[in-house]
């Protein structure tokens, strides 16, 4: 079990959007899906595109480079069902979003 590190403020991520940020030396993509926050690796499995900059539709983010899609709640890749990006546990305390690494 890892330790939680502050990643962002709730106000940094409007509902239905995501951001990319560095947490503990890792590139993390944070998403707001209906007021619930999810965190996955920011690095697409295809060519390393920035998932946090992708378009979010429900709980699916589309990589802005080559349109690979991922479920932000599980890290699962829609193009290759057995493939996943790393998924991180998230907790919210007040306005702060914490990610477990």
KAFENQUI-V27699 format. One record per residue. N is the residue number from 1. PHI is phi in radians with two decimals (* if undefined). OMEGA is omega in degrees with one decimal (999 if undefined). D_CENTER is the distance of its C-alpha to the mean C-alpha in Angstrom with 1 decimal. Layout:
BEGIN
{{N:PHI:OMEGA:D_CENTER} {N:PHI:OMEGA:D_CENTER}}
END
This chain:
BEGIN
{{1:*:-177.2:19.1} {2:-1.53:177.1:17.3} {3:-1.99:179.0:17.5} {4:-1.47:177.1:15.3} {5:-2.26:-179.8:14.8} {6:-1.15:-177.3:14.3} {7:-1.96:-174.2:11.2} {8:-2.93:173.8:12.0} {9:-1.85:-179.7:14.3} {10:-0.95:-178.7:13.8} {11:-1.23:179.1:15.8} {12:-1.31:-172.5:13.5} {13:-2.25:177.5:11.1} {14:-1.08:178.8:13.5} {15:-0.99:179.4:13.3} {16:1.43:-179.5:12.0} {17:-2.33:178.2:10.0} {18:-2.44:175.3:7.0} {19:-2.44:171.5:7.6} {20:-1.87:177.9:7.6} {21:-2.66:175.4:9.4} {22:-1.70:177.7:11.5} {23:-2.32:178.4:11.7} {24:0.99:179.7:14.8} {25:1.46:178.2:15.1} {26:-1.88:175.8:11.8} {27:-1.51:-173.2:9.5} {28:-2.08:173.2:6.0} {29:-1.87:179.1:3.3} {30:-1.92:-177.8:3.7} {31:-2.28:175.8:5.2} {32:-1.96:179.6:8.9} {33:-1.91:178.4:10.4} {34:1.06:179.8:14.1} {35:1.55:175.8:13.8} {36:-1.84:-175.6:11.6} {37:-1.73:177.8:8.4} {38:-2.23:179.0:5.6} {39:-2.34:175.4:3.5} {40:-2.37:173.6:3.6} {41:-1.03:179.1:6.0} {42:-1.44:-172.2:6.3} {43:-1.85:177.8:9.6} {44:-1.10:-179.9:10.8} {45:-1.21:-175.5:13.5} {46:-1.28:-177.6:16.0} {47:-2.36:175.8:16.8} {48:1.42:-179.6:13.9} {49:-1.09:-177.1:12.7} {50:-1.45:-175.5:10.0} {51:-1.08:179.2:7.1} {52:-1.13:177.6:6.1} {53:-1.70:-178.2:9.8} {54:-1.39:177.9:10.0} {55:-1.43:-179.3:11.6} {56:-1.78:176.9:10.2} {57:-2.22:-172.2:13.1} {58:1.17:178.4:13.0} {59:-1.87:-179.5:10.1} {60:-1.91:175.5:10.2} {61:-1.85:177.4:8.6} {62:-1.88:179.6:11.4} {63:-1.05:-177.4:11.4} {64:-1.23:-177.6:13.8} {65:-1.47:-173.8:16.0} {66:-2.40:171.0:17.3} {67:1.17:170.8:15.6} {68:-1.19:-175.2:14.2} {69:-2.09:-178.4:12.1} {70:-2.40:171.8:9.5} {71:-1.45:-175.4:9.2} {72:-1.25:179.6:5.7} {73:-1.50:-178.3:8.2} {74:-2.20:-174.5:9.7} {75:1.49:-177.2:8.1} {76:-1.18:178.0:11.5} {77:-1.57:-179.3:12.7} {78:-1.27:-179.2:15.1} {79:-1.29:-179.6:17.4} {80:-2.27:-172.6:18.0} {81:-0.94:-179.8:17.8} {82:-1.47:-177.7:18.4} {83:-1.72:178.5:15.6} {84:-2.51:165.7:12.1} {85:-1.55:-178.9:9.4} {86:-1.11:178.5:9.1} {87:-1.91:-178.8:7.6} {88:-2.02:173.9:8.2} {89:-1.25:-177.9:10.3} {90:-2.24:169.3:10.1} {91:-2.36:179.5:13.3} {92:-2.05:176.2:14.6} {93:-2.21:-174.6:18.1} {94:1.10:177.6:19.8} {95:-1.73:-176.3:17.7} {96:-1.64:175.9:15.7} {97:-1.86:-178.4:12.1} {98:-2.02:179.6:12.4} {99:-2.07:179.3:10.2} {100:-1.57:177.7:12.4} {101:-1.96:999:13.0}}
END
